[in-house]
Amino acid sequence: VVAVASAAAAARAEASPEELGKQAYIGCIACHGAAGEGGIGPQLAGQALETIVDKLTRYKAGETIGGQSALMWSQAAQLSENDIDNIAAYIDTL
């Protein structure tokens, strides 16, 4: 068990922000689509990296940005600053 956990930690340490963001984005797919095309939630593909970071940070702080803010507050609350940066880096590749 320790060896598996160590190997997983080493793999995360070597992963790029985009790869880590892709893993974290799995929780976003249901509303924003697998390619960020939107659905229940708005389209993310094509938005600037800085915009994604700003919005996720504001949602994490409990700010109202739009009509679906309440859906995002609990999602963003779970994210660290690194998670937010990584998700934004991944979305920037879409």
N, CA, C and O atoms as a GROMACS GRO file, in nm:
protein
  376
    1VAL      N    1   0.083  -0.119   0.000
    1VAL     CA    2   0.000   0.000   0.000
    1VAL      C    3   0.088   0.126   0.000
    1VAL      O    4   0.060   0.221  -0.072
    2VAL      N    5   0.192   0.125   0.080
    2VAL     CA    6   0.282   0.240   0.087
    2VAL      C    7   0.353   0.260  -0.046
    2VAL      O    8   0.370   0.373  -0.092
    3ALA      N    9   0.395   0.152  -0.108
    3ALA     CA   10   0.464   0.161  -0.236
    3ALA      C   11   0.372   0.217  -0.344
    3ALA      O   12   0.416   0.297  -0.427
    4VAL      N   13   0.247   0.177  -0.344
    4VAL     CA   14   0.151   0.227  -0.442
    4VAL      C   15   0.127   0.376  -0.420
    4VAL      O   16   0.123   0.453  -0.516
    5ALA      N   17   0.111   0.416  -0.296
    5ALA     CA   18   0.090   0.557  -0.264
    5ALA      C   19   0.212   0.640  -0.302
    5ALA      O   20   0.198   0.751  -0.353
    6SER      N   21   0.330   0.588  -0.279
    6SER     CA   22   0.453   0.658  -0.316
    6SER      C   23   0.464   0.673  -0.466
    6SER      O   24   0.504   0.779  -0.516
    7ALA      N   25   0.430   0.569  -0.539
    7ALA     CA   26   0.436   0.574  -0.686
    7ALA      C   27   0.334   0.675  -0.739
    7ALA      O   28   0.364   0.748  -0.834
    8ALA      N   29   0.216   0.679  -0.681
    8ALA     CA   30   0.113   0.774  -0.725
    8ALA      C   31   0.158   0.917  -0.696
    8ALA      O   32   0.137   1.005  -0.779
    9ALA      N   33   0.219   0.939  -0.582
    9ALA     CA   34   0.268   1.074  -0.547
    9ALA      C   35   0.379   1.116  -0.642
    9ALA      O   36   0.385   1.232  -0.683
   10ALA      N   37   0.466   1.023  -0.677
   10ALA     CA   38   0.575   1.054  -0.770
   10ALA      C   39   0.519   1.089  -0.908
   10ALA      O   40   0.568   1.180  -0.974
   11ALA      N   41   0.418   1.016  -0.952
   11ALA     CA   42   0.356   1.043  -1.082
   11ALA      C   43   0.291   1.181  -1.083
   11ALA      O   44   0.302   1.254  -1.182
   12ARG      N   45   0.223   1.218  -0.974
   12ARG     CA   46   0.162   1.351  -0.966
   12ARG      C   47   0.267   1.460  -0.968
   12ARG      O   48   0.247   1.565  -1.029
   13ALA      N   49   0.380   1.436  -0.902
   13ALA     CA   50   0.487   1.536  -0.895
   13ALA      C   51   0.548   1.561  -1.033
   13ALA      O   52   0.596   1.671  -1.060
   14GLU      N   53   0.546   1.461  -1.120
   14GLU     CA   54   0.604   1.473  -1.253
   14GLU      C   55   0.503   1.520  -1.357
   14GLU      O   56   0.542   1.555  -1.469
   15ALA      N   57   0.375   1.521  -1.323
   15ALA     CA   58   0.272   1.558  -1.419
   15ALA      C   59   0.272   1.709  -1.443
   15ALA      O   60   0.303   1.788  -1.353
   16SER      N   61   0.236   1.747  -1.564
   16SER     CA   62   0.226   1.889  -1.598
   16SER      C   63   0.098   1.947  -1.538
   16SER      O   64   0.007   1.871  -1.503
   17PRO      N   65   0.091   2.079  -1.525
   17PRO     CA   66  -0.034   2.140  -1.478
   17PRO      C   67  -0.155   2.100  -1.563
   17PRO      O   68  -0.265   2.078  -1.512
   18GLU      N   69  -0.133   2.091  -1.693
   18GLU     CA   70  -0.242   2.053  -1.783
   18GLU      C   71  -0.291   1.911  -1.754
   18GLU      O   72  -0.412   1.886  -1.753
   19GLU      N   73  -0.197   1.819  -1.730
   19GLU     CA   74  -0.235   1.680  -1.700
   19GLU      C   75  -0.310   1.673  -1.567
   19GLU      O   76  -0.410   1.602  -1.555
   20LEU      N   77  -0.261   1.746  -1.467
   20LEU     CA   78  -0.329   1.749  -1.337
   20LEU      C   79  -0.466   1.813  -1.351
   20LEU      O   80  -0.563   1.768  -1.289
   21GLY      N   81  -0.475   1.917  -1.430
   21GLY     CA   82  -0.602   1.984  -1.454
   21GLY      C   83  -0.702   1.894  -1.524
   21GLY      O   84  -0.821   1.897  -1.495
   22LYS      N   85  -0.653   1.814  -1.617
   22LYS     CA   86  -0.741   1.720  -1.688
   22LYS      C   87  -0.802   1.621  -1.590
   22LYS      O   88  -0.920   1.587  -1.600
   23GLN      N   89  -0.721   1.574  -1.496
   23GLN     CA   90  -0.772   1.481  -1.394
   23GLN      C   91  -0.877   1.550  -1.307
   23GLN      O   92  -0.981   1.491  -1.277
   24ALA      N   93  -0.851   1.674  -1.267
   24ALA     CA   94  -0.945   1.747  -1.183
   24ALA      C   95  -1.072   1.785  -1.259
   24ALA      O   96  -1.179   1.795  -1.200
   25TYR      N   97  -1.060   1.807  -1.390
   25TYR     CA   98  -1.173   1.848  -1.472
   25TYR      C   99  -1.280   1.740  -1.483
   25TYR      O  100  -1.392   1.769  -1.524
   26ILE      N  101  -1.248   1.620  -1.448
   26ILE     CA  102  -1.346   1.511  -1.455
   26ILE      C  103  -1.474   1.549  -1.381
   26ILE      O  104  -1.584   1.514  -1.423
   27GLY      N  105  -1.460   1.621  -1.270
   27GLY     CA  106  -1.576   1.664  -1.194
   27GLY      C  107  -1.656   1.775  -1.262
   27GLY      O  108  -1.766   1.807  -1.216
   28CYS      N  109  -1.605   1.832  -1.367
   28CYS     CA  110  -1.670   1.943  -1.438
   28CYS      C  111  -1.748   1.897  -1.561
   28CYS      O  112  -1.833   1.970  -1.612
   29ILE      N  113  -1.718   1.777  -1.607
   29ILE     CA  114  -1.770   1.727  -1.734
   29ILE      C  115  -1.922   1.725  -1.739
   29ILE      O  116  -1.981   1.759  -1.841
   30ALA      N  117  -1.986   1.684  -1.631
   30ALA     CA  118  -2.133   1.669  -1.632
   30ALA      C  119  -2.204   1.798  -1.671
   30ALA      O  120  -2.306   1.794  -1.739
   31CYS      N  121  -2.151   1.911  -1.629
   31CYS     CA  122  -2.216   2.039  -1.659
   31CYS      C  123  -2.152   2.116  -1.774
   31CYS      O  124  -2.220   2.186  -1.849
   32HIS      N  125  -2.020   2.105  -1.788
   32HIS     CA  126  -1.948   2.186  -1.887
   32HIS      C  127  -1.906   2.109  -2.011
   32HIS      O  128  -1.849   2.168  -2.104
   33GLY      N  129  -1.932   1.978  -2.015
   33GLY     CA  130  -1.898   1.898  -2.131
   33GLY      C  131  -1.754   1.850  -2.130
   33GLY      O  132  -1.666   1.914  -2.072
   34ALA      N  133  -1.730   1.738  -2.194
   34ALA     CA  134  -1.597   1.676  -2.197
   34ALA      C  135  -1.493   1.764  -2.264
   34ALA      O  136  -1.375   1.759  -2.228
   35ALA      N  137  -1.536   1.844  -2.361
   35ALA     CA  138  -1.444   1.932  -2.433
   35ALA      C  139  -1.469   2.078  -2.398
   35ALA      O  140  -1.429   2.168  -2.472
   36GLY      N  141  -1.536   2.101  -2.284
   36GLY     CA  142  -1.562   2.238  -2.241
   36GLY      C  143  -1.664   2.309  -2.327
   36GLY      O  144  -1.670   2.432  -2.329
   37GLU      N  145  -1.746   2.230  -2.400
   37GLU     CA  146  -1.841   2.288  -2.496
   37GLU      C  147  -1.967   2.344  -2.430
   37GLU      O  148  -2.048   2.410  -2.496
   38GLY      N  149  -1.984   2.318  -2.303
   38GLY     CA  150  -2.101   2.367  -2.232
   38GLY      C  151  -2.214   2.267  -2.235
   38GLY      O  152  -2.206   2.164  -2.302
   39GLY      N  153  -2.319   2.298  -2.163
   39GLY     CA  154  -2.436   2.211  -2.150
   39GLY      C  155  -2.524   2.276  -2.046
   39GLY      O  156  -2.584   2.381  -2.070
   40ILE      N  157  -2.532   2.214  -1.930
   40ILE     CA  158  -2.603   2.275  -1.817
   40ILE      C  159  -2.529   2.403  -1.777
   40ILE      O  160  -2.590   2.505  -1.748
   41GLY      N  161  -2.397   2.394  -1.776
   41GLY     CA  162  -2.312   2.508  -1.746
   41GLY      C  163  -2.262   2.571  -1.874
   41GLY      O  164  -2.277   2.514  -1.982
   42PRO      N  165  -2.202   2.689  -1.863
   42PRO     CA  166  -2.155   2.758  -1.984
   42PRO      C  167  -2.034   2.692  -2.050
   42PRO      O  168  -1.965   2.609  -1.989
   43GLN      N  169  -2.011   2.729  -2.174
   43GLN     CA  170  -1.894   2.684  -2.247
   43GLN      C  171  -1.769   2.740  -2.179
   43GLN      O  172  -1.764   2.859  -2.147
   44LEU      N  173  -1.671   2.655  -2.157
   44LEU     CA  174  -1.544   2.699  -2.099
   44LEU      C  175  -1.434   2.707  -2.203
   44LEU      O  176  -1.344   2.791  -2.193
   45ALA      N  177  -1.441   2.620  -2.304
   45ALA     CA  178  -1.340   2.621  -2.409
   45ALA      C  179  -1.338   2.759  -2.474
   45ALA      O  180  -1.442   2.815  -2.508
   46GLY      N  181  -1.218   2.811  -2.490
   46GLY     CA  182  -1.202   2.941  -2.552
   46GLY      C  183  -1.194   3.056  -2.455
   46GLY      O  184  -1.155   3.167  -2.492
   47GLN      N  185  -1.229   3.031  -2.328
   47GLN     CA  186  -1.215   3.137  -2.228
   47GLN      C  187  -1.068   3.148  -2.187
   47GLN      O  188  -0.997   3.047  -2.183
   48ALA      N  189  -1.024   3.267  -2.157
   48ALA     CA  190  -0.885   3.291  -2.117
   48ALA      C  191  -0.855   3.223  -1.985
   48ALA      O  192  -0.940   3.216  -1.896
   49LEU      N  193  -0.734   3.176  -1.972
   49LEU     CA  194  -0.687   3.111  -1.850
   49LEU      C  195  -0.715   3.201  -1.730
   49LEU      O  196  -0.762   3.153  -1.627
   50GLU      N  197  -0.685   3.329  -1.742
   50GLU     CA  198  -0.704   3.424  -1.632
   50GLU      C  199  -0.851   3.434  -1.592
   50GLU      O  200  -0.882   3.451  -1.474
   51THR      N  201  -0.940   3.425  -1.689
   51THR     CA  202  -1.084   3.432  -1.662
   51THR      C  203  -1.129   3.312  -1.581
   51THR      O  204  -1.206   3.326  -1.486
   52ILE      N  205  -1.081   3.194  -1.617
   52ILE     CA  206  -1.116   3.072  -1.544
   52ILE      C  207  -1.066   3.081  -1.400
   52ILE      O  208  -1.140   3.050  -1.307
   53VAL      N  209  -0.941   3.122  -1.382
   53VAL     CA  210  -0.885   3.135  -1.247
   53VAL      C  211  -0.967   3.235  -1.166
   53VAL      O  212  -1.002   3.208  -1.051
   54ASP      N  213  -0.997   3.349  -1.226
   54ASP     CA  214  -1.074   3.453  -1.157
   54ASP      C  215  -1.211   3.402  -1.114
   54ASP      O  216  -1.251   3.421  -0.999
   55LYS      N  217  -1.281   3.339  -1.205
   55LYS     CA  218  -1.416   3.292  -1.172
   55LYS      C  219  -1.415   3.182  -1.067
   55LYS      O  220  -1.496   3.185  -0.974
   56LEU      N  221  -1.325   3.086  -1.080
   56LEU     CA  222  -1.320   2.979  -0.980
   56LEU      C  223  -1.281   3.034  -0.843
   56LEU      O  224  -1.334   2.989  -0.741
   57THR      N  225  -1.191   3.129  -0.840
   57THR     CA  226  -1.149   3.190  -0.713
   57THR      C  227  -1.266   3.266  -0.650
   57THR      O  228  -1.288   3.260  -0.529
   58ARG      N  229  -1.341   3.336  -0.732
   58ARG     CA  230  -1.457   3.410  -0.682
   58ARG      C  231  -1.568   3.316  -0.636
   58ARG      O  232  -1.632   3.341  -0.533
   59TYR      N  233  -1.590   3.207  -0.710
   59TYR     CA  234  -1.688   3.108  -0.664
   59TYR      C  235  -1.643   3.048  -0.531
   59TYR      O  236  -1.725   3.030  -0.440
   60LYS      N  237  -1.515   3.018  -0.518
   60LYS     CA  238  -1.462   2.961  -0.394
   60LYS      C  239  -1.487   3.055  -0.276
   60LYS      O  240  -1.509   3.010  -0.164
   61ALA      N  241  -1.484   3.185  -0.302
   61ALA     CA  242  -1.508   3.285  -0.198
   61ALA      C  243  -1.658   3.307  -0.174
   61ALA      O  244  -1.696   3.386  -0.088
   62GLY      N  245  -1.743   3.236  -0.250
   62GLY     CA  246  -1.887   3.247  -0.231
   62GLY      C  247  -1.951   3.363  -0.303
   62GLY      O  248  -2.064   3.400  -0.271
   63GLU      N  249  -1.882   3.422  -0.399
   63GLU     CA  250  -1.938   3.534  -0.473
   63GLU      C  251  -2.040   3.487  -0.575
   63GLU      O  252  -2.030   3.377  -0.630
   64THR      N  253  -2.138   3.570  -0.599
   64THR     CA  254  -2.238   3.545  -0.702
   64THR      C  255  -2.188   3.606  -0.833
   64THR      O  256  -2.159   3.725  -0.839
   65ILE      N  257  -2.178   3.523  -0.935
   65ILE     CA  258  -2.130   3.568  -1.065
   65ILE      C  259  -2.243   3.564  -1.167
   65ILE      O  260  -2.251   3.648  -1.256
   66GLY      N  261  -2.329   3.467  -1.154
   66GLY     CA  262  -2.440   3.451  -1.247
   66GLY      C  263  -2.548   3.366  -1.184
   66GLY      O  264  -2.543   3.334  -1.066
   67GLY      N  265  -2.645   3.330  -1.264
   67GLY     CA  266  -2.760   3.256  -1.217
   67GLY      C  267  -2.732   3.118  -1.162
   67GLY      O  268  -2.813   3.063  -1.088
   68GLN      N  269  -2.618   3.060  -1.198
   68GLN     CA  270  -2.587   2.925  -1.152
   68GLN      C  271  -2.477   2.924  -1.046
   68GLN      O  272  -2.414   2.821  -1.021
   69SER      N  273  -2.453   3.037  -0.984
   69SER     CA  274  -2.347   3.048  -0.884
   69SER      C  275  -2.362   2.946  -0.772
   69SER      O  276  -2.263   2.888  -0.727
   70ALA      N  277  -2.484   2.924  -0.726
   70ALA     CA  278  -2.505   2.831  -0.615
   70ALA      C  279  -2.456   2.691  -0.648
   70ALA      O  280  -2.410   2.618  -0.560
   71LEU      N  281  -2.464   2.652  -0.776
   71LEU     CA  282  -2.412   2.522  -0.817
   71LEU      C  283  -2.260   2.516  -0.808
   71LEU      O  284  -2.202   2.411  -0.780
   72MET      N  285  -2.196   2.630  -0.831
   72MET     CA  286  -2.050   2.634  -0.836
   72MET      C  287  -1.985   2.652  -0.699
   72MET      O  288  -1.870   2.612  -0.681
   73TRP      N  289  -2.054   2.712  -0.604
   73TRP     CA  290  -1.992   2.738  -0.474
   73TRP      C  291  -1.937   2.612  -0.410
   73TRP      O  292  -1.822   2.610  -0.365
   74SER      N  293  -2.018   2.506  -0.404
   74SER     CA  294  -1.971   2.384  -0.339
   74SER      C  295  -1.862   2.315  -0.420
   74SER      O  296  -1.772   2.253  -0.362
   75GLN      N  297  -1.868   2.326  -0.552
   75GLN     CA  298  -1.764   2.266  -0.636
   75GLN      C  299  -1.631   2.337  -0.616
   75GLN      O  300  -1.528   2.273  -0.596
   76ALA      N  301  -1.634   2.469  -0.622
   76ALA     CA  302  -1.511   2.547  -0.609
   76ALA      C  303  -1.454   2.542  -0.467
   76ALA      O  304  -1.333   2.552  -0.448
   77ALA      N  305  -1.541   2.527  -0.369
   77ALA     CA  306  -1.495   2.522  -0.229
   77ALA      C  307  -1.398   2.407  -0.206
   77ALA      O  308  -1.314   2.413  -0.117
   78GLN      N  309  -1.410   2.303  -0.285
   78GLN     CA  310  -1.325   2.185  -0.270
   78GLN      C  311  -1.187   2.201  -0.334
   78GLN      O  312  -1.099   2.117  -0.314
   79LEU      N  313  -1.168   2.307  -0.412
   79LEU     CA  314  -1.046   2.322  -0.490
   79LEU      C  315  -0.941   2.404  -0.415
   79LEU      O  316  -0.972   2.504  -0.350
   80SER      N  317  -0.816   2.359  -0.426
   80SER     CA  318  -0.704   2.439  -0.376
   80SER      C  319  -0.665   2.540  -0.484
   80SER      O  320  -0.714   2.533  -0.597
   81GLU      N  321  -0.578   2.634  -0.449
   81GLU     CA  322  -0.529   2.728  -0.549
   81GLU      C  323  -0.458   2.654  -0.662
   81GLU      O  324  -0.471   2.691  -0.779
   82ASN      N  325  -0.383   2.550  -0.628
   82ASN     CA  326  -0.315   2.470  -0.731
   82ASN      C  327  -0.416   2.401  -0.821
   82ASN      O  328  -0.398   2.396  -0.943
   83ASP      N  329  -0.522   2.347  -0.762
   83ASP     CA  330  -0.627   2.283  -0.842
   83ASP      C  331  -0.685   2.382  -0.942
   83ASP      O  332  -0.704   2.350  -1.059
   84ILE      N  333  -0.714   2.502  -0.895
   84ILE     CA  334  -0.772   2.606  -0.981
   84ILE      C  335  -0.676   2.639  -1.095
   84ILE      O  336  -0.718   2.647  -1.211
   85ASP      N  337  -0.550   2.658  -1.063
   85ASP     CA  338  -0.451   2.687  -1.167
   85ASP      C  339  -0.440   2.573  -1.267
   85ASP      O  340  -0.430   2.596  -1.388
   86ASN      N  341  -0.442   2.449  -1.218
   86ASN     CA  342  -0.429   2.333  -1.306
   86ASN      C  343  -0.552   2.316  -1.395
   86ASN      O  344  -0.539   2.286  -1.514
   87ILE      N  345  -0.671   2.335  -1.339
   87ILE     CA  346  -0.793   2.326  -1.420
   87ILE      C  347  -0.791   2.432  -1.528
   87ILE      O  348  -0.825   2.404  -1.643
   88ALA      N  349  -0.752   2.553  -1.492
   88ALA     CA  350  -0.746   2.661  -1.590
   88ALA      C  351  -0.644   2.629  -1.700
   88ALA      O  352  -0.668   2.656  -1.817
   89ALA      N  353  -0.530   2.571  -1.661
   89ALA     CA  354  -0.429   2.534  -1.759
   89ALA      C  355  -0.484   2.428  -1.856
   89ALA      O  356  -0.456   2.434  -1.976
   90TYR      N  357  -0.560   2.333  -1.804
   90TYR     CA  358  -0.620   2.231  -1.891
   90TYR      C  359  -0.725   2.293  -1.984
   90TYR      O  360  -0.724   2.267  -2.104
   91ILE      N  361  -0.814   2.375  -1.929
   91ILE     CA  362  -0.918   2.438  -2.010
   91ILE      C  363  -0.855   2.522  -2.121
   91ILE      O  364  -0.910   2.531  -2.231
   92ASP      N  365  -0.741   2.582  -2.092
   92ASP     CA  366  -0.671   2.663  -2.193
   92ASP      C  367  -0.626   2.579  -2.312
   92ASP      O  368  -0.596   2.634  -2.417
   93THR      N  369  -0.620   2.447  -2.296
   93THR     CA  370  -0.581   2.359  -2.406
   93THR      C  371  -0.700   2.312  -2.490
   93THR      O  372  -0.682   2.252  -2.596
   94LEU      N  373  -0.821   2.340  -2.444
   94LEU     CA  374  -0.940   2.291  -2.513
   94LEU      C  375  -0.972   2.375  -2.636
   94LEU      O  376  -1.069   2.348  -2.706
   0.00000   0.00000   0.00000
